[in-house]
Amino acid sequence: MEEKTPGQQLRDALLNQKKHGWDVVDETTEKAIFDYCEGYKTFLDKGKTERDCVDYAVELAQGLGFVPLERGMELQPGMKVYRVNRGRALNLAVVGSAPLDQGVSIAAAHIDSPRLDLKPTPLYEDSELAFLKTHYYGGIRKYQWVTIPLELRGVVAMKNGDLVHVSVGSHPGDPLFTIDDLLPHLGAEQSKKPLGEAIPAESLNVLVGSRPLKDDDGKDRVKLAVMKLLYEHYGIREADFISAEIEAVPAFNAVDIGFDRTLIGAYGQDDRVCGYAAFKALLDLEGVPCRTAVCVLADKEEIGSEGVSGMQSAFFETFVGDLCATQKVPLRVCLEKSFCLSADVTAAFDPQFADVYEKRNSAYVNYGIGLCKYTGARGKSGASDAGAEAVAYVRRLLDDKGVLWQMAELGATDKGGGGTVACYMANRNIDTLDAGVPVLSMHAPFEVTSKLDCYMTYAACKAVYEG
């Protein structure tokens, strides 16, 4: 090996020279990356709604010894507990050896994703075709949701208290659904409209049937035939849609992208890619951590973290407060000593749209987890701006564990921006830093991530739990 020149030595010592991840990892890590991502793809396929994510996560956690946290139960170091919030959010913890007045180590992510929700009165017939009306959830680009295969997943809450689970399109042989678009031969006027106006929200109606009910001479025979099938299969009537949560989601399964299979294409990677990383890292903890490790899988981030299952609800405080009560530690004392990695995706630099990024401060595919000191929009509006000390703490933690990382912003300053759950954790007097996987085509029905970045986010969450 040639001896480095003084200039090269100075460059190594003083400049921040990040290397491509695949040039850095060894064969053992490379195998771990690909193995980890197979489990992640399964999580995506099974968890296309927040309820599905919770159900699957609880199943995995129970298999590894996690038990429901009950008030008044005696907790010992190493115990594994969880609590479900109304079927749509989940908190888990591994009790540490240090008392809770030393704080907890948190990785917080969200498991809701942009989608189409059925309206309370969704089913109608027009021109002898049956449709379901939808209300889009989160920041979608409406034109991306037409003419793609869709599944229906969710629950119907019956007046007698029963919960009927609905899943059509996820099983072999199931029918799929779609939303019509205008043919180009008749679309001249539509093509003149701005991209955001070409597909009105009220035209996002899911096609669900075309065969009229025989031996009936009334109106809406196709609608009645669809309702008959739903009643026969699920026991639901039209009025039951009023108390239903049914989502139309893409029917794509997670797949490898590229000749080299180093990328993952799937629906819902924002933010299930970080949700799985935070969850899997907790499951894989060995022994007893020093501080209690807490994984937060929240709902409603895509619409501002509002509501009873969002990050702004009291669910997190109640969960940690019940942990603290076992040691007679005031909740505020625990929170002020805690640290949270707010694990949410960031925008990956895309050379196809380079003008909306700032190249020197963007996250790049295959360079590891992206650390975001602040999010928000333009003048940091709505941001959680982490203190320098918190950033330094994470830099040191990740470097000590050999985790590949990079700094990131979500696009050029005046081009937009976005938020995460970080500000709601910081508002609880918890030092919080945003971090997550860089994503191409974020919020599209089919998003793309790097397997290396997915794994490094898992490794970063594990490093935070281990302290």
Phi, psi and omega per residue, in radians:
M1 nan 2.276 -3.131
E2 -1.224 2.502 3.108
E3 -1.231 2.403 -3.104
K4 -1.274 2.518 3.079
T5 -1.255 2.818 3.074
P6 -0.961 -0.663 3.116
G7 -1.128 -0.717 3.114
Q8 -1.154 -0.681 3.105
Q9 -1.118 -0.715 3.124
L10 -1.150 -0.695 3.115
R11 -1.073 -0.769 3.130
D12 -1.128 -0.620 -3.052
A13 -1.360 -0.588 -2.945
L14 -1.954 -0.471 -3.033
L15 -1.699 2.607 3.116
N16 -1.523 1.698 -3.033
Q17 -1.988 1.584 3.121
K18 -1.323 2.451 3.138
K19 -1.892 2.644 3.077
H20 -1.005 2.328 -3.022
G21 -1.010 -0.702 -3.106
W22 -1.255 -0.232 3.023
D23 -1.464 -0.197 -3.029
V24 -1.827 -0.718 -3.001
V25 -1.258 2.575 3.096
D26 -1.585 3.126 -3.057
E27 -1.126 -0.632 3.137
T28 -1.127 -0.786 3.113
T29 -1.161 -0.667 3.130
E30 -1.042 -0.764 3.101
K31 -1.112 -0.716 3.128
A32 -1.084 -0.646 3.122
I33 -1.068 -0.885 -3.084
F34 -1.196 -0.656 3.108
D35 -1.123 -0.793 3.135
Y36 -1.017 -0.738 -3.041
C37 -1.252 -0.381 3.034
E38 -1.161 -0.727 3.066
G39 -1.144 -0.645 3.124
Y40 -1.122 -0.734 3.135
K41 -1.117 -0.641 3.072
T42 -1.100 -0.729 3.100
F43 -1.030 -0.744 3.128
L44 -1.110 -0.757 -3.100
D45 -1.174 -0.658 -3.122
K46 -1.432 -0.408 -3.019
G47 -2.031 1.110 -3.121
K48 -1.480 -0.082 2.971
T49 -2.296 2.883 3.137
E50 -1.121 -0.632 3.104
R51 -1.132 -0.725 3.108
D52 -1.097 -0.715 3.118
C53 -1.054 -0.793 -3.128
V54 -1.098 -0.810 -3.110
D55 -1.044 -0.796 -3.103
Y56 -1.206 -0.701 3.138
A57 -1.122 -0.730 3.120
V58 -1.109 -0.707 3.102
E59 -1.035 -0.798 3.135
L60 -1.173 -0.741 -3.094
A61 -1.136 -0.763 3.127
Q62 -1.063 -0.616 3.112
G63 -1.159 -0.297 3.121
L64 -1.928 0.333 2.981
G65 1.660 0.131 3.073
F66 -1.319 2.452 3.141
V67 -2.235 2.706 3.111
P68 -1.075 2.405 3.082
L69 -1.376 2.077 3.099
E70 -1.931 2.471 3.118
R71 -1.111 2.322 3.100
G72 1.602 -0.153 -3.139
M73 -1.236 2.597 3.141
E74 -1.486 2.229 -3.094
L75 -1.934 2.350 3.099
Q76 -2.055 2.672 3.077
P77 -0.906 2.344 -3.124
G78 1.665 -0.247 3.126
M79 -1.160 2.585 -3.099
K80 -2.095 2.127 -3.054
V81 -2.317 2.789 3.091
Y82 -2.615 2.870 3.033
R83 -2.600 2.355 3.141
V84 -1.729 2.397 3.103
N85 -1.844 1.713 3.010
R86 0.951 0.522 3.062
G87 1.355 -0.039 -2.996
R88 -2.099 -0.126 3.132
A89 -2.565 2.793 -3.001
L90 -2.622 2.307 2.969
N91 -2.049 2.448 3.104
L92 -2.352 2.718 3.117
A93 -2.615 2.576 2.922
V94 -2.008 2.068 -3.033
V95 -1.214 2.274 -3.101
G96 -1.592 3.055 3.136
S97 -1.417 -0.468 -3.139
A98 -1.369 2.561 3.093
P99 -1.130 2.729 -3.059
L100 -1.245 -0.190 3.031
D101 -1.274 -0.081 3.011
Q102 -1.631 0.074 3.098
G103 1.553 3.092 3.095
V104 -2.213 2.758 3.100
S105 -1.826 2.099 -2.943
I106 -2.072 2.401 2.853
A107 -2.087 2.064 -3.054
A108 -2.050 2.255 3.116
A109 -2.424 3.030 3.057
H110 -2.122 2.670 -3.054
I111 -2.085 0.108 2.976
D112 -1.539 2.663 -3.118
S113 -2.433 2.755 3.063
P114 -0.986 2.494 -3.036
R115 -2.920 -3.001 3.043
L116 -2.082 2.062 3.072
D117 -1.604 2.476 3.029
L118 -1.228 2.437 3.064
K119 -1.240 2.847 -3.113
P120 -1.072 -0.549 3.015
T121 -2.096 1.467 -2.932
P122 -1.621 -0.564 -2.923
L123 -1.486 2.220 3.071
Y124 -2.606 2.884 3.108
E125 -2.124 2.418 3.074
D126 -2.520 2.166 3.121
S127 0.958 0.686 3.074
E128 1.113 0.525 2.941
L129 -2.176 2.457 -3.137
A130 -1.783 2.391 -3.105
F131 -2.338 2.773 2.959
L132 -2.001 2.205 3.111
K133 -1.399 2.502 -3.090
T134 -2.211 2.807 3.019
H135 -2.212 2.034 -3.040
Y136 -1.210 2.575 -3.050
Y137 -2.066 2.117 3.123
G138 1.487 -3.070 -3.064
G139 -1.495 1.632 3.114
I140 -1.890 2.797 2.914
R141 -1.784 1.872 -2.880
K142 -1.031 -0.573 -3.110
Y143 -1.125 -0.362 -3.128
Q144 -1.328 -0.205 -3.010
W145 -1.751 -0.006 3.103
V146 -1.607 2.639 3.087
T147 0.993 0.507 3.006
I148 -2.006 2.669 3.106
P149 -1.230 2.376 -3.088
L150 -2.184 2.617 2.974
E151 -1.895 2.817 2.976
L152 -2.017 2.164 3.123
R153 -2.395 2.506 3.076
G154 2.766 -2.746 -3.109
V155 -2.400 2.683 2.983
V156 -2.101 2.117 3.104
A157 -1.592 2.014 -3.110
M158 -1.446 2.755 -3.109
K159 -1.102 -0.438 -3.140
N160 -1.444 0.030 3.116
G161 1.738 -0.202 3.114
D162 -1.216 2.601 3.084
L163 -2.024 2.027 -3.122
V164 -1.729 2.143 -3.136
H165 -1.549 2.299 -3.118
V166 -2.016 2.240 3.065
S167 -2.633 1.885 3.136
V168 -2.235 2.074 3.135
G169 2.075 -0.210 -3.080
S170 -1.695 -0.173 -3.090
H171 -1.877 2.628 3.109
P172 -0.963 2.320 3.136
G173 1.529 -0.155 3.115
D174 -1.169 2.589 2.967
P175 -1.283 2.785 3.022
L176 -2.049 3.068 -3.062
F177 -2.317 2.957 -3.137
T178 -2.779 2.958 3.057
I179 -2.044 2.269 -3.089
D180 -1.238 2.714 2.952
D181 -2.317 2.879 -3.091
L182 -1.385 2.393 3.109
L183 -1.208 2.574 -3.078
P184 -1.068 -0.480 3.141
H185 -1.081 -0.483 -3.120
L186 -2.015 0.184 -2.998
G187 -1.785 0.367 -3.084
A188 -1.045 -0.796 -3.125
E189 -1.221 -0.682 3.108
Q190 -1.048 -0.690 -3.091
S191 -1.176 -0.330 3.131
K192 -1.431 -0.247 -3.081
K193 -1.360 2.658 3.010
P194 -1.007 2.652 -3.057
L195 -0.933 -0.685 -3.082
G196 -1.337 -0.136 -3.096
E197 -1.997 -0.143 -3.049
A198 -1.151 -0.558 3.114
I199 -2.045 1.742 3.112
P200 -1.145 2.628 -3.127
A201 -1.024 -0.648 -3.078
E202 -1.306 -0.068 3.047
S203 -1.708 0.046 3.099
L204 -1.443 1.152 -3.079
N205 -1.901 2.247 -3.015
V206 -1.492 2.169 3.123
L207 -1.321 2.145 -3.025
V208 -2.240 -0.038 3.127
G209 3.130 2.810 -3.131
S210 -2.571 -0.010 -3.061
R211 -1.761 2.105 -3.128
P212 -1.297 2.725 3.086
L213 -1.269 2.269 3.109
K214 -1.291 2.854 3.061
D215 0.987 0.657 3.085
D216 -2.534 2.329 -3.120
D217 -1.993 0.272 3.099
G218 -1.447 -3.053 3.117
K219 -1.521 2.916 3.079
D220 0.955 0.841 -3.113
R221 -1.217 -0.513 3.092
V222 -1.241 -0.774 3.081
K223 -1.021 -0.763 -3.138
L224 -1.113 -0.666 3.124
A225 -1.141 -0.701 3.090
V226 -1.123 -0.767 -3.120
M227 -1.120 -0.611 3.100
K228 -1.091 -0.753 3.115
L229 -1.105 -0.741 3.137
L230 -1.127 -0.679 3.124
Y231 -1.175 -0.727 -3.133
E232 -1.144 -0.620 -3.066
H233 -1.559 -0.669 -3.024
Y234 -2.066 -0.189 -3.125
G235 1.284 0.425 -3.096
I236 -1.875 2.603 3.055
R237 -1.902 2.965 -3.084
E238 -1.017 -0.685 -3.120
A239 -1.110 -0.383 -3.110
D240 -1.245 -0.312 3.048
F241 -1.063 -0.413 -3.113
I242 -1.051 -0.623 3.135
S243 -1.951 0.796 3.137
A244 -2.061 2.675 2.949
E245 -2.183 1.590 -3.118
I246 -2.091 2.284 -3.057
E247 -2.030 2.417 2.957
A248 -1.633 2.064 -3.085
V249 -2.228 2.721 -3.137
P250 -1.032 2.502 -3.125
A251 -1.546 0.208 3.113
F252 -1.316 2.418 2.902
N253 -1.585 2.778 3.133
A254 -1.161 2.348 -3.097
V255 -2.394 2.804 2.997
D256 -1.344 2.503 3.122
I257 -2.063 2.399 3.071
G258 1.658 2.679 3.105
F259 -1.034 -0.577 -3.084
D260 -1.567 -0.035 3.091
R261 1.019 0.573 -3.114
T262 -1.665 -0.036 -3.115
L263 -2.124 2.737 3.089
I264 -2.092 2.284 3.015
G265 -1.944 2.255 -3.097
A266 -2.960 2.850 2.978
Y267 -1.457 2.554 2.948
G268 1.423 0.287 -3.128
Q269 -1.209 -0.436 2.919
D270 -1.585 1.807 0.151
D271 -2.212 0.518 -3.106
R272 -1.200 -0.326 3.066
V273 -1.129 -0.680 3.095
C274 -1.459 -0.569 3.081
G275 -1.052 -0.775 3.110
Y276 -1.159 -0.691 3.133
A277 -1.058 -0.806 3.141
A278 -1.136 -0.699 -3.122
F279 -1.222 -0.862 -3.103
K280 -1.127 -0.641 3.110
A281 -1.083 -0.652 3.109
L282 -1.198 -0.735 3.128
L283 -1.065 -0.581 -3.026
D284 -1.569 0.059 3.096
L285 -1.069 2.366 3.117
E286 -1.859 2.340 3.135
G287 1.271 -2.729 -3.092
V288 -1.847 2.122 3.099
P289 -1.216 2.806 3.096
C290 -1.168 -1.129 3.061
R291 -1.574 2.651 3.075
T292 -1.034 2.284 -3.126
A293 -1.717 2.263 -3.072
V294 -2.193 2.222 3.054
C295 -1.871 2.228 3.141
V296 -2.002 2.107 3.043
L297 -2.038 1.765 -2.970
A298 -1.752 2.839 3.090
D299 -1.903 2.936 2.930
K300 1.182 0.259 3.110
E301 -1.105 -0.633 -3.071
E302 -1.167 -0.240 3.084
I303 -2.140 0.497 3.019
G304 1.750 0.183 3.120
S305 1.057 0.465 -3.138
E306 -1.449 2.983 2.991
G307 1.507 3.059 -2.987
V308 -1.203 -0.374 -3.141
S309 -1.911 0.102 3.123
G310 -1.535 3.026 -3.078
M311 -1.218 -0.319 3.100
Q312 -1.450 -0.121 3.118
S313 -1.311 3.019 -3.121
A314 -1.475 0.067 -3.052
F315 -1.031 -0.758 -3.123
F316 -1.114 -0.840 3.129
E317 -1.059 -0.666 3.139
T318 -1.116 -0.749 -3.140
F319 -1.111 -0.929 -3.131
V320 -1.184 -0.622 3.103
G321 -1.066 -0.671 3.103
D322 -1.214 -0.577 3.004
L323 -1.099 -0.802 -3.105
C324 -1.120 -0.590 -3.112
A325 -1.082 -0.495 3.140
T326 -1.189 -0.373 3.120
Q327 -1.984 0.131 -3.127
K328 0.977 0.703 3.105
V329 -1.798 2.219 3.081
P330 -1.057 2.410 -3.110
L331 -0.984 -0.756 -3.087
R332 -1.069 -0.586 3.128
V333 -1.167 -0.708 3.116
C334 -1.150 -0.830 -3.047
L335 -1.120 -0.684 -3.070
E336 -1.218 -0.280 3.082
K337 -1.779 0.053 -3.032
S338 -1.558 2.895 3.023
F339 -2.336 2.457 3.135
C340 -2.213 2.248 2.898
L341 -1.641 1.891 3.113
S342 -1.409 1.729 -2.969
A343 -1.589 1.719 3.095
D344 -2.441 2.672 -3.030
V345 -1.193 2.782 3.022
T346 -2.225 2.955 -3.112
A347 -1.396 2.249 3.031
A348 -1.458 2.412 3.097
F349 -1.027 2.238 -3.117
D350 -2.092 1.951 -3.105
P351 -1.106 -0.280 3.087
Q352 -1.231 -0.387 -3.088
F353 -2.349 0.826 -2.972
A354 -1.077 -0.423 -3.023
D355 -1.208 -0.290 -3.139
V356 -1.709 0.061 3.126
Y357 -1.948 2.837 2.985
E358 -2.003 1.816 -2.877
K359 -0.998 -0.622 -3.060
R360 -1.280 -0.297 -3.088
N361 -2.223 0.463 3.101
S362 -1.786 2.728 3.009
A363 -1.463 2.526 -3.128
Y364 -2.076 2.519 3.080
V365 -1.070 2.358 3.065
N366 1.365 0.317 3.065
Y367 -1.960 0.180 3.053
G368 1.744 -3.071 -3.132
I369 -1.078 2.444 3.099
G370 -1.635 2.167 3.063
L371 -1.652 2.247 -3.099
C372 -2.057 1.867 3.130
K373 -1.069 -0.608 3.116
Y374 -2.555 2.661 3.015
T375 -2.038 -2.337 3.124
G376 1.437 -2.931 -3.095
A377 -2.282 2.450 3.073
R378 0.882 -1.899 -3.102
G379 -1.369 0.745 -3.137
K380 1.121 0.418 -3.135
S381 -1.058 2.249 3.134
G382 1.327 0.249 -3.048
A383 -1.535 2.728 2.805
S384 -1.828 1.821 -3.064
D385 -1.641 1.770 -3.045
A386 -1.146 2.521 3.082
G387 -1.216 2.730 -3.129
A388 -1.010 -0.636 -3.116
E389 -1.128 -0.677 3.131
A390 -1.153 -0.688 3.118
V391 -1.146 -0.755 3.129
A392 -1.086 -0.679 3.117
Y393 -1.043 -0.780 -3.119
V394 -1.245 -0.692 3.064
R395 -0.941 -0.853 -3.108
R396 -1.122 -0.761 -3.110
L397 -1.068 -0.821 -3.081
L398 -1.245 -0.689 3.112
D399 -1.114 -0.702 3.132
D400 -1.118 -0.520 -3.122
K401 -1.658 0.000 3.134
G402 1.263 0.463 -3.141
V403 -1.508 2.263 3.111
L404 -1.366 2.288 -3.100
W405 -2.531 2.878 3.109
Q406 -2.604 2.743 3.036
M407 -1.530 2.663 -3.011
A408 -2.625 2.586 2.886
E409 -2.179 2.734 -3.114
L410 -1.630 1.293 3.077
G411 1.566 3.056 3.102
A412 -1.144 2.639 -2.947
T413 -0.963 -0.802 -3.066
D414 -1.664 0.200 -3.079
K415 -1.663 -0.147 -3.129
G416 2.640 -2.133 -3.117
G417 2.296 -2.980 -3.120
G418 -2.993 2.957 -3.114
G419 -2.145 2.974 3.119
T420 -2.455 -2.968 3.078
V421 -1.430 -0.048 -3.004
A422 -1.002 -0.747 -3.068
C423 -1.122 -0.523 -3.130
Y424 -1.342 -0.522 3.014
M425 -1.267 -0.750 3.136
A426 -1.094 -0.613 3.112
N427 -1.110 -0.294 3.096
R428 -1.565 0.196 3.135
N429 1.245 0.650 3.104
I430 -1.982 2.201 3.002
D431 -1.043 2.212 -2.998
T432 -2.418 2.396 3.051
L433 -2.261 2.332 3.051
D434 -1.320 2.478 3.077
A435 -2.820 2.592 3.099
G436 3.112 -3.072 -3.064
V437 -1.414 2.287 2.997
P438 -1.192 2.358 -3.053
V439 -2.191 2.371 2.965
L440 -1.627 2.443 3.138
S441 1.081 0.720 -3.115
M442 -1.002 2.441 3.138
H443 1.275 0.005 3.022
A444 -1.328 2.831 3.075
P445 -1.112 -0.274 -3.134
F446 -2.425 1.773 -3.079
E447 -1.767 2.800 -3.089
V448 -2.216 2.322 3.070
T449 -2.315 2.869 3.066
S450 -1.607 2.352 3.093
K451 -1.056 -0.668 3.124
L452 -1.092 -0.772 3.141
D453 -1.159 -0.646 3.083
C454 -1.035 -0.832 -3.110
Y455 -1.151 -0.706 -3.130
M456 -1.156 -0.506 3.064
T457 -1.221 -0.700 3.015
Y458 -1.044 -0.791 -3.137
A459 -1.128 -0.608 3.116
A460 -1.179 -0.752 3.101
C461 -1.076 -0.715 -3.134
K462 -1.134 -0.675 3.107
A463 -1.099 -0.683 3.105
V464 -1.140 -0.768 3.130
Y465 -1.089 -0.687 -3.082
E466 -1.365 -0.364 3.058
G467 1.218 nan nan
